[in-house]
């Protein structure tokens, strides 16, 4: 079966890239061929606008990535995109609706899968109706949502959007969500029953990622931070973790979102996927505010804490930790920080159970 996958754009997001890689690997293990339709927002920029950004940022001692030019942003993600080019089968980047419509109209597709990541969050997805596979129309193709995520536990759709996506959702052959709260949103606003399944990275399992992890140096001990939001409190948590672990060496898995004036932008390039995975897998402890940061700590059995972040949505993290009995890994401030004691045998047993349930859902959905 030839399957088209629709998810968030593949760019500088480690979790977004790895969940797409994982879903493709699982589908290939099942004997299918698959192709990700890599949908992006159009990013064109005139020379005048690019020059204006450079002038504006030179007026500040430091600036955010919004003042980088389109070319500079691509350069920052270069190492991540090397992994995409080597390990993910895709069409794209696709930046226009007409190009997208032409691709999905290909009659050779037997099925379409939407998911995972926050593909059902309308502020993140270009033409949200497409992420409910509305383009399939009356065609004889399988329509599946695998681990689709709203990101939050509230409904962010306008009445018009709700009406459109509700109609498309009801035409799906199988619907599953990544967070438990998503089941309620599907029932209340879409009128469909959804199953709660694992993120594709956990469905693939740790063995699918070990080939990308560097061999650990037994003489080197370090902790890792993967924090998407910069703040004084986040820095305080990292410092507290160093003290509690008795380890001063901290590897940073995310470059600072603030770039120093007159510093070369090349110094802020994101690390590659392999280094990102290795820094988590070989760490003594992880501090993160990322859903996928927590996911890979669980997969590699690395003690961790998650700093909650309301802006990006906490429901997905709370759902994940609840599923594996890891609520003690949530942390709001440096004063609350504790090194959690984790029963990894119990966590791994739950992971085996949930992987089986999630795989059965996907296999049944494709039959």
CORBELVEN-V826020 format. One record per residue. RES is the residue in three letters. BURIAL is + if it has 24 or more other ideal C-beta (glycine too) atoms within 12 Angstrom, else -. Layout:
RES_BURIAL, RES_BURIAL
This chain:
UNK_+, UNK_-, UNK_+, UNK_+, UNK_+, UNK_+, UNK_+, UNK_+, UNK_+, UNK_+, UNK_+, UNK_+, UNK_+, UNK_+, UNK_+, UNK_+, UNK_+, UNK_+, UNK_+, UNK_+, UNK_+, UNK_+, UNK_+, UNK_+, UNK_+, UNK_+, UNK_+, UNK_-, UNK_-, UNK_+, UNK_-, UNK_+, UNK_-, UNK_+, UNK_+, UNK_+, UNK_+, UNK_+, UNK_+, UNK_+, UNK_-, UNK_-, UNK_-, UNK_-, UNK_-, UNK_-, UNK_-, UNK_-, UNK_-, UNK_-, UNK_-, UNK_-, UNK_+, UNK_+, UNK_-, UNK_-, UNK_+, UNK_-, UNK_-, UNK_-, UNK_-, UNK_-, UNK_+, UNK_-, UNK_+, UNK_-, UNK_+, UNK_+, UNK_+, UNK_+, UNK_-, UNK_+, UNK_+, UNK_-, UNK_-, UNK_+, UNK_+, UNK_+, UNK_+, UNK_+, UNK_+, UNK_-, UNK_+, UNK_+, UNK_-, UNK_-, UNK_+, UNK_+, UNK_+, UNK_+, UNK_+, UNK_+, UNK_+, UNK_+, UNK_-, UNK_-, UNK_-, UNK_-, UNK_-, UNK_+, UNK_-, UNK_-, UNK_+, UNK_+, UNK_-, UNK_-, UNK_-, UNK_-, UNK_+, UNK_+, UNK_+, UNK_+, UNK_+, UNK_+, UNK_+, UNK_+, UNK_+, UNK_+, UNK_+, UNK_+, UNK_+, UNK_+, UNK_-, UNK_+, UNK_+, UNK_+, UNK_+, UNK_+, UNK_+, UNK_+, UNK_+, UNK_+, UNK_+, UNK_+, UNK_+, UNK_+, UNK_-, UNK_-, UNK_-, UNK_-, UNK_+, UNK_+, UNK_+, UNK_+, UNK_+, UNK_+, UNK_+, UNK_+, UNK_+, UNK_+, UNK_+, UNK_+, UNK_+, UNK_-, UNK_+, UNK_-, UNK_+, UNK_-, UNK_-, UNK_-, UNK_+, UNK_+, UNK_-, UNK_+, UNK_+, UNK_+, UNK_-, UNK_+, UNK_+, UNK_-, UNK_+, UNK_+, UNK_+, UNK_+, UNK_+, UNK_+, UNK_+, UNK_+, UNK_+, UNK_+, UNK_+, UNK_+, UNK_+, UNK_-, UNK_+, UNK_+, UNK_-, UNK_-, UNK_+, UNK_+, UNK_-, UNK_+, UNK_-, UNK_+, UNK_+, UNK_+, UNK_+, UNK_+, UNK_+, UNK_+, UNK_+, UNK_+, UNK_+, UNK_+, UNK_+, UNK_+, UNK_-, UNK_+, UNK_+, UNK_-, UNK_-, UNK_+, UNK_+, UNK_-, UNK_-, UNK_-, UNK_-, UNK_-, UNK_-, UNK_-, UNK_-, UNK_+, UNK_+, UNK_+, UNK_+, UNK_+, UNK_+, UNK_+, UNK_+, UNK_-, UNK_-, UNK_-, UNK_+, UNK_+, UNK_-, UNK_-, UNK_+, UNK_+, UNK_-, UNK_+, UNK_+, UNK_+, UNK_-, UNK_+, UNK_+, UNK_-, UNK_+, UNK_-, UNK_-, UNK_+, UNK_+, UNK_+, UNK_+, UNK_+, UNK_+, UNK_+, UNK_+, UNK_-, UNK_+, UNK_-, UNK_-, UNK_-, UNK_-, UNK_-, UNK_+, UNK_-, UNK_-, UNK_+, UNK_+, UNK_+, UNK_+, UNK_+, UNK_+, UNK_+, UNK_+, UNK_+, UNK_+, UNK_+, UNK_+, UNK_+, UNK_+, UNK_+, UNK_+, UNK_+, UNK_+, UNK_+, UNK_+, UNK_+, UNK_+, UNK_+, UNK_+, UNK_+, UNK_+, UNK_+, UNK_+, UNK_+, UNK_+, UNK_+, UNK_+, UNK_+, UNK_+, UNK_+, UNK_+, UNK_+, UNK_+, UNK_+, UNK_+, UNK_+, UNK_+, UNK_-, UNK_-, UNK_+, UNK_+, UNK_+, UNK_+, UNK_+, UNK_+, UNK_+, UNK_+, UNK_+, UNK_+, UNK_-, UNK_+, UNK_+, UNK_-, UNK_+, UNK_-, UNK_-, UNK_+, UNK_+, UNK_+, UNK_-, UNK_-, UNK_+, UNK_-, UNK_-, UNK_+, UNK_-, UNK_+, UNK_+, UNK_-, UNK_+, UNK_-, UNK_-, UNK_-, UNK_-, UNK_+, UNK_-, UNK_-, UNK_+, UNK_+, UNK_-, UNK_-, UNK_+, UNK_+, UNK_-, UNK_-, UNK_+, UNK_+, UNK_-, UNK_+, UNK_+, UNK_-, UNK_-, UNK_+, UNK_+, UNK_-
